[in-house]
Amino acid sequence: MKNKMIRFGLLICGLVFFCNPNLNIIDVLPDCIGCLLIIIAITKLGDLCADIGEAKRAFITLFWITLSKIPALLLLLWITGSDVNEETMWLVFSFCYAVGETVFALRAFSLLFDGLAYLGTRQESGEFLYAWQPKPQKAGADGASGGVRFKRVENLMRLTSIFLIAKAALYTLPEFCRLSSYDTLGYVTAEGLAISGFYSLFVGASIFFGLIIGIVWVCAVCRYVCRIAKHTEFWNRLYAQYQTKVLPRVGIFVMRRTYAFNILISAAAIFSVDFYLDEVNCLPDFISAILFFIAACVIAKDVGGALWLKITSAFYFVASMATFVTMIGFTNEYPYSAVHKIERAQMLYSRYAVSNAIAQVAFVAAMFSLAAVCMRIVRAHTGINTVTGVSNSSRPLVQVYGGRTVRLRVVSIAVAVMSMLYFYFVVDVKTIQLRANAYTDGGYLYFPEFEIVWMVDFAIAMIYAIFTCNLVSDLLSEVRYKYKYE
């Protein structure tokens, strides 16, 4: 019978994502993916064993920490790209993430191994989880076998600690070379430049030794995982307990899916904000559309399919992707002030503006569908006629969230309208007559009439994002209020 308690294949894949060395904060095999695979692998066992459940929550925390390295890397590239003298920021970021990752990774793996060991002590014939004989003992000359030597899971945790600390140290130490270029007063010195010239050598050495340590660690841990995976009868017995004790508790899974829905919708709302940098929207809306679609798929089982949210978010993705492509095509060739002066610029801009208008209509449709999904969650998974302290209102929940979803529709319409108006104000230019020797064509300077329009657009979008995040967060609290004692 196939084991259904732990997904050992995903567990091994997750461990492999941890074994590779890093180059400062650049991780070729992102640890956040490894955390996600481990979380999925041990979810069922975590529902049955509280200690494994604690390990799962620790890996969730580690997931968010490692995921934050992606925006941190983009920020770091922007800082160092705008000023090469800020290259020491690589050391600051590397050191901070080395400390944070190591502390939380040590806790997560310690809880995982301790949880498995505890499970072995509490379940019949579970000794293989915390102690095992590495290989058969050879008999002596007199035919008697030698003393039996067992390996224990504590030894595996010690190896994990050594690996995690060494990994953090190896990708941080080479960055100290960046400090050697400066003296105590902050001036560049010839001697320091000579030392910093060995940076590539130090990085190569750290990658080499980190790879060796990582291979040793992942081989040891994967051997342990493969060894415990062979005890199918033990895991099948645990799965029978899982079917009896956990599966009937439907509320656990509703809360879990609502939590994922909350995270995805919150992230989608943030990516819906237009943040223009050098005339380019740095938060593409098509990412928001993807997150809305995934959220619809996650919550579909609890709200009857969420079909309209899937359809509208898919339409929003197509339109916002077209907007992104036309934006890049226009901004790579012309500034906004060229729209009224150059025919080709006007043509490219018109495509960009029309695509954005269609995307905003799709966005509003998606928000109307999201409001309907939220009301279905209220009706199906909260006490709709009850008054709770979570809602901070004396009215029944169905009335409270009915009003809040109406406000969600209104705010989303305001966001869409302001995004469309942005395209008018940003090209509504005025001219200034310059001096005769001014270095401009025809002696004129063109710039937008309403230069701070992007700030108004950003402010309205931030109000929408905060309102949406607060709405789905309170909705999650109401669902937990109903099911947490089930």
VENQUI-V733520 format. One record per residue. N is the residue number from 1. RES is the residue in three letters. BURIAL is # if it has 24 or more other C-alpha atoms within 12 Angstrom, else .. Layout:
((N & RES & BURIAL) (N & RES & BURIAL))
This chain:
((1 & MET & .) (2 & LYS & .) (3 & ASN & #) (4 & LYS & #) (5 & MET & #) (6 & ILE & #) (7 & ARG & #) (8 & PHE & #) (9 & GLY & .) (10 & LEU & #) (11 & LEU & #) (12 & ILE & #) (13 & CYS & #) (14 & GLY & #) (15 & LEU & #) (16 & VAL & #) (17 & PHE & #) (18 & PHE & #) (19 & CYS & #) (20 & ASN & #) (21 & PRO & #) (22 & ASN & #) (23 & LEU & #) (24 & ASN & #) (25 & ILE & #) (26 & ILE & #) (27 & ASP & #) (28 & VAL & .) (29 & LEU & .) (30 & PRO & #) (31 & ASP & #) (32 & CYS & #) (33 & ILE & #) (34 & GLY & #) (35 & CYS & #) (36 & LEU & #) (37 & LEU & #) (38 & ILE & #) (39 & ILE & #) (40 & ILE & #) (41 & ALA & #) (42 & ILE & #) (43 & THR & #) (44 & LYS & #) (45 & LEU & #) (46 & GLY & #) (47 & ASP & #) (48 & LEU & #) (49 & CYS & #) (50 & ALA & .) (51 & ASP & #) (52 & ILE & #) (53 & GLY & #) (54 & GLU & #) (55 & ALA & #) (56 & LYS & #) (57 & ARG & #) (58 & ALA & #) (59 & PHE & #) (60 & ILE & #) (61 & THR & #) (62 & LEU & #) (63 & PHE & #) (64 & TRP & #) (65 & ILE & #) (66 & THR & #) (67 & LEU & #) (68 & SER & #) (69 & LYS & #) (70 & ILE & .) (71 & PRO & .) (72 & ALA & #) (73 & LEU & #) (74 & LEU & .) (75 & LEU & .) (76 & LEU & #) (77 & LEU & .) (78 & TRP & .) (79 & ILE & .) (80 & THR & .) (81 & GLY & .) (82 & SER & .) (83 & ASP & .) (84 & VAL & .) (85 & ASN & .) (86 & GLU & .) (87 & GLU & #) (88 & THR & #) (89 & MET & #) (90 & TRP & #) (91 & LEU & #) (92 & VAL & #) (93 & PHE & #) (94 & SER & #) (95 & PHE & #) (96 & CYS & #) (97 & TYR & #) (98 & ALA & #) (99 & VAL & #) (100 & GLY & #) (101 & GLU & #) (102 & THR & #) (103 & VAL & .) (104 & PHE & #) (105 & ALA & #) (106 & LEU & #) (107 & ARG & #) (108 & ALA & #) (109 & PHE & #) (110 & SER & #) (111 & LEU & #) (112 & LEU & #) (113 & PHE & #) (114 & ASP & #) (115 & GLY & #) (116 & LEU & #) (117 & ALA & #) (118 & TYR & #) (119 & LEU & #) (120 & GLY & #) (121 & THR & .) (122 & ARG & .) (123 & GLN & .) (124 & GLU & .) (125 & SER & .) (126 & GLY & #) (127 & GLU & #) (128 & PHE & #) (129 & LEU & #) (130 & TYR & #) (131 & ALA & #) (132 & TRP & #) (133 & GLN & .) (134 & PRO & .) (135 & LYS & .) (136 & PRO & .) (137 & GLN & .) (138 & LYS & .) (139 & ALA & .) (140 & GLY & .) (141 & ALA & .) (142 & ASP & .) (143 & GLY & .) (144 & ALA & .) (145 & SER & .) (146 & GLY & .) (147 & GLY & .) (148 & VAL & .) (149 & ARG & .) (150 & PHE & .) (151 & LYS & .) (152 & ARG & #) (153 & VAL & #) (154 & GLU & #) (155 & ASN & .) (156 & LEU & #) (157 & MET & #) (158 & ARG & .) (159 & LEU & #) (160 & THR & #) (161 & SER & #) (162 & ILE & .) (163 & PHE & #) (164 & LEU & #) (165 & ILE & #) (166 & ALA & #) (167 & LYS & #) (168 & ALA & #) (169 & ALA & #) (170 & LEU & #) (171 & TYR & #) (172 & THR & #) (173 & LEU & #) (174 & PRO & #) (175 & GLU & #) (176 & PHE & #) (177 & CYS & #) (178 & ARG & #) (179 & LEU & #) (180 & SER & #) (181 & SER & #) (182 & TYR & .) (183 & ASP & .) (184 & THR & .) (185 & LEU & .) (186 & GLY & .) (187 & TYR & .) (188 & VAL & .) (189 & THR & .) (190 & ALA & .) (191 & GLU & .) (192 & GLY & .) (193 & LEU & .) (194 & ALA & .) (195 & ILE & .) (196 & SER & #) (197 & GLY & .) (198 & PHE & .) (199 & TYR & #) (200 & SER & .) (201 & LEU & .) (202 & PHE & #) (203 & VAL & #) (204 & GLY & .) (205 & ALA & .) (206 & SER & #) (207 & ILE & #) (208 & PHE & .) (209 & PHE & #) (210 & GLY & #) (211 & LEU & #) (212 & ILE & .) (213 & ILE & #) (214 & GLY & #) (215 & ILE & #) (216 & VAL & .) (217 & TRP & #) (218 & VAL & #) (219 & CYS & .) (220 & ALA & #) (221 & VAL & #) (222 & CYS & #) (223 & ARG & .) (224 & TYR & #) (225 & VAL & #) (226 & CYS & .) (227 & ARG & .) (228 & ILE & #) (229 & ALA & #) (230 & LYS & .) (231 & HIS & #) (232 & THR & .) (233 & GLU & .) (234 & PHE & #) (235 & TRP & #) (236 & ASN & .) (237 & ARG & .) (238 & LEU & #) (239 & TYR & #) (240 & ALA & .) (241 & GLN & .) (242 & TYR & #) (243 & GLN & .) (244 & THR & .) (245 & LYS & .) (246 & VAL & .) (247 & LEU & .) (248 & PRO & .) (249 & ARG & .) (250 & VAL & .) (251 & GLY & #) (252 & ILE & #) (253 & PHE & #) (254 & VAL & #) (255 & MET & #) (256 & ARG & #) (257 & ARG & #) (258 & THR & #) (259 & TYR & #) (260 & ALA & #) (261 & PHE & #) (262 & ASN & #) (263 & ILE & #) (264 & LEU & #) (265 & ILE & #) (266 & SER & #) (267 & ALA & #) (268 & ALA & #) (269 & ALA & #) (270 & ILE & #) (271 & PHE & #) (272 & SER & #) (273 & VAL & #) (274 & ASP & #) (275 & PHE & #) (276 & TYR & .) (277 & LEU & .) (278 & ASP & .) (279 & GLU & #) (280 & VAL & #) (281 & ASN & #) (282 & CYS & .) (283 & LEU & #) (284 & PRO & #) (285 & ASP & #) (286 & PHE & #) (287 & ILE & #) (288 & SER & #) (289 & ALA & #) (290 & ILE & #) (291 & LEU & #) (292 & PHE & #) (293 & PHE & #) (294 & ILE & #) (295 & ALA & #) (296 & ALA & #) (297 & CYS & #) (298 & VAL & #) (299 & ILE & #) (300 & ALA & #) (301 & LYS & .) (302 & ASP & #) (303 & VAL & #) (304 & GLY & .) (305 & GLY & .) (306 & ALA & #) (307 & LEU & #) (308 & TRP & #) (309 & LEU & #) (310 & LYS & #) (311 & ILE & #) (312 & THR & #) (313 & SER & #) (314 & ALA & #) (315 & PHE & #) (316 & TYR & #) (317 & PHE & #) (318 & VAL & #) (319 & ALA & #) (320 & SER & #) (321 & MET & #) (322 & ALA & #) (323 & THR & #) (324 & PHE & #) (325 & VAL & #) (326 & THR & #) (327 & MET & #) (328 & ILE & #) (329 & GLY & .) (330 & PHE & #) (331 & THR & #) (332 & ASN & .) (333 & GLU & .) (334 & TYR & #) (335 & PRO & #) (336 & TYR & #) (337 & SER & #) (338 & ALA & #) (339 & VAL & #) (340 & HIS & #) (341 & LYS & .) (342 & ILE & .) (343 & GLU & .) (344 & ARG & .) (345 & ALA & #) (346 & GLN & #) (347 & MET & .) (348 & LEU & #) (349 & TYR & #) (350 & SER & #) (351 & ARG & #) (352 & TYR & #) (353 & ALA & #) (354 & VAL & #) (355 & SER & #) (356 & ASN & #) (357 & ALA & #) (358 & ILE & #) (359 & ALA & #) (360 & GLN & #) (361 & VAL & #) (362 & ALA & #) (363 & PHE & #) (364 & VAL & #) (365 & ALA & #) (366 & ALA & #) (367 & MET & #) (368 & PHE & #) (369 & SER & #) (370 & LEU & #) (371 & ALA & #) (372 & ALA & #) (373 & VAL & #) (374 & CYS & #) (375 & MET & #) (376 & ARG & #) (377 & ILE & #) (378 & VAL & #) (379 & ARG & #) (380 & ALA & #) (381 & HIS & #) (382 & THR & #) (383 & GLY & #) (384 & ILE & #) (385 & ASN & .) (386 & THR & .) (387 & VAL & .) (388 & THR & #) (389 & GLY & .) (390 & VAL & #) (391 & SER & #) (392 & ASN & .) (393 & SER & .) (394 & SER & .) (395 & ARG & .) (396 & PRO & #) (397 & LEU & #) (398 & VAL & #) (399 & GLN & .) (400 & VAL & #) (401 & TYR & #) (402 & GLY & #) (403 & GLY & .) (404 & ARG & #) (405 & THR & #) (406 & VAL & #) (407 & ARG & .) (408 & LEU & #) (409 & ARG & #) (410 & VAL & #) (411 & VAL & #) (412 & SER & #) (413 & ILE & #) (414 & ALA & #) (415 & VAL & #) (416 & ALA & #) (417 & VAL & #) (418 & MET & #) (419 & SER & #) (420 & MET & #) (421 & LEU & .) (422 & TYR & #) (423 & PHE & #) (424 & TYR & #) (425 & PHE & #) (426 & VAL & #) (427 & VAL & #) (428 & ASP & .) (429 & VAL & #) (430 & LYS & .) (431 & THR & .) (432 & ILE & .) (433 & GLN & .) (434 & LEU & .) (435 & ARG & .) (436 & ALA & .) (437 & ASN & .) (438 & ALA & .) (439 & TYR & .) (440 & THR & .) (441 & ASP & .) (442 & GLY & .) (443 & GLY & .) (444 & TYR & .) (445 & LEU & .) (446 & TYR & #) (447 & PHE & .) (448 & PRO & #) (449 & GLU & .) (450 & PHE & .) (451 & GLU & .) (452 & ILE & .) (453 & VAL & #) (454 & TRP & #) (455 & MET & .) (456 & VAL & #) (457 & ASP & #) (458 & PHE & #) (459 & ALA & .) (460 & ILE & #) (461 & ALA & #) (462 & MET & #) (463 & ILE & #) (464 & TYR & #) (465 & ALA & #) (466 & ILE & #) (467 & PHE & #) (468 & THR & #) (469 & CYS & #) (470 & ASN & #) (471 & LEU & #) (472 & VAL & #) (473 & SER & #) (474 & ASP & #) (475 & LEU & #) (476 & LEU & #) (477 & SER & #) (478 & GLU & #) (479 & VAL & #) (480 & ARG & #) (481 & TYR & #) (482 & LYS & #) (483 & TYR & .) (484 & LYS & .) (485 & TYR & .) (486 & GLU & .))
